[in-house]
Amino acid sequence: MKNSGDLMFSFSGLKTAVLTATRKPDFTPEQVPDLAAEFQEAVVEVLCAKARAALAQTGLAQLVVAGGVGANSRLRERLRREISRRGGKVFFPELEYCSDNGAMIAFACAMRVKTGTAVPSEAGGFTIQPRWPLADIGAAA
């Protein structure tokens, strides 16, 4: 993914590889910390490479990190170091604001259901589309 030439990334294959590794008969609980550390390093490496590429492509020098991943201390440290090395700056929200986007969406939905403002998909909502290309979102509205 680091050398794909685009800014897209998905960690589904990496997550599957981790799951497969943990299901091997010779995998032991003692290996969990090393596997977790390797997973973290792989994700951080890709995110840093994509962030550097995004800044290079846009000509910008500032990066804002949001969402649950912004709480990861290893990612914070690496991005700060790598972006500042290139004369840029990275901004992170305070840790209490680095919540998971899925949790935020679920909460918003729960509040809409509670107030009766939720719209069932049969009544004009939209169909869920995994891997919905961002370019198509405006066309679907």
C-alpha positions in Angstrom: 0.0 0.0 0.0 2.9 2.4 0.7 4.0 2.4 -2.9 0.6 2.2 -4.6 0.8 5.7 -6.0 -2.5 6.7 -4.6 -3.8 7.8 -1.2 -6.2 4.9 -0.6 -5.7 2.2 2.0 -7.5 -0.6 3.6 -6.4 -2.8 6.5 -8.9 -5.6 5.9 -6.2 -7.9 4.5 -3.8 -7.2 7.4 -6.6 -7.9 9.9 -7.3 -11.2 8.1 -3.7 -12.1 8.3 -3.6 -11.4 12.0 -6.7 -13.5 12.5 -5.2 -16.4 10.5 -2.0 -16.2 12.5 -3.9 -16.5 15.8 -5.8 -19.5 14.6 -2.6 -21.5 13.8 -2.2 -24.5 16.1 1.3 -23.4 17.2 0.2 -19.8 18.0 0.6 -19.2 21.8 -0.7 -16.4 24.1 2.9 -15.4 24.6 3.0 -14.3 20.9 0.1 -11.8 21.3 2.2 -8.8 22.3 4.7 -9.3 19.4 1.8 -9.7 16.9 0.0 -6.6 18.2 3.3 -4.6 18.0 3.8 -5.8 14.4 0.3 -4.9 13.5 0.6 -1.4 15.0 3.9 -0.8 13.1 2.4 -1.9 9.8 -0.6 0.4 10.2 1.5 3.3 11.4 4.0 2.9 8.5 1.2 3.0 5.9 -0.6 5.9 7.5 2.6 7.9 7.7 3.4 7.1 4.1 -0.1 8.1 2.9 0.0 11.3 5.0 3.4 12.3 3.6 2.1 11.6 0.0 -1.1 13.6 0.7 0.9 16.6 1.8 3.3 16.3 -1.1 0.4 16.0 -3.6 -1.5 19.0 -2.2 1.5 21.2 -1.5 0.2 21.7 2.1 2.3 21.6 5.2 -0.3 21.0 7.9 -2.1 17.8 8.7 -5.1 17.2 11.0 -5.6 13.7 12.4 -9.1 12.8 13.6 -11.0 9.8 14.8 -10.1 7.0 17.1 -6.7 6.3 15.4 -5.6 9.8 16.6 -5.3 8.3 20.1 -2.5 6.0 19.1 0.7 7.3 20.8 3.0 5.6 18.3 1.2 7.2 15.3 1.3 10.6 17.1 5.0 10.3 17.7 5.9 9.1 14.1 3.7 11.7 12.4 5.0 14.5 14.5 8.6 13.5 13.7 8.1 12.8 10.0 5.9 15.8 9.2 8.1 18.3 11.2 11.2 16.9 9.4 9.6 18.1 6.2 8.9 21.5 7.7 5.2 20.8 8.4 3.0 20.5 11.4 0.5 17.9 12.5 -2.5 18.6 14.7 -4.2 16.0 17.0 -7.3 16.5 19.1 -7.1 16.0 22.8 -7.3 12.3 23.7 -10.9 12.6 25.1 -12.0 13.7 21.6 -10.3 10.8 19.7 -13.4 8.6 19.7 -14.3 5.9 17.2 -16.3 7.2 14.3 -18.6 4.1 14.4 -19.4 4.9 18.0 -20.3 8.5 17.1 -22.5 7.4 14.2 -24.3 4.8 16.4 -24.9 7.4 19.1 -26.3 9.9 16.5 -28.6 7.2 15.2 -29.8 6.3 18.7 -30.6 9.9 19.3 -32.6 10.1 16.1 -34.5 6.9 16.9 -35.2 8.2 20.5 -36.6 11.5 19.1 -38.5 9.9 16.3 -36.6 11.6 13.6 -34.9 8.4 12.2 -35.9 7.6 8.6 -36.1 3.9 7.8 -34.4 3.0 4.5 -37.8 2.0 3.0 -39.0 5.6 3.5 -36.4 7.4 1.4 -33.2 6.6 3.2 -30.3 5.1 1.4 -29.0 1.6 0.8 -25.8 0.7 2.7 -22.9 0.2 0.2 -19.7 -1.2 1.6 -16.7 0.3 -0.1 -18.8 3.2 -1.4 -16.5 5.3 -3.6 -16.3 8.8 -2.3 -16.7 10.2 -5.8 -20.1 8.6 -6.0 -21.5 10.1 -2.8 -22.4 13.4 -4.3 -24.2 11.7 -7.2 -26.3 9.6 -4.8 -27.6 12.5 -2.8 
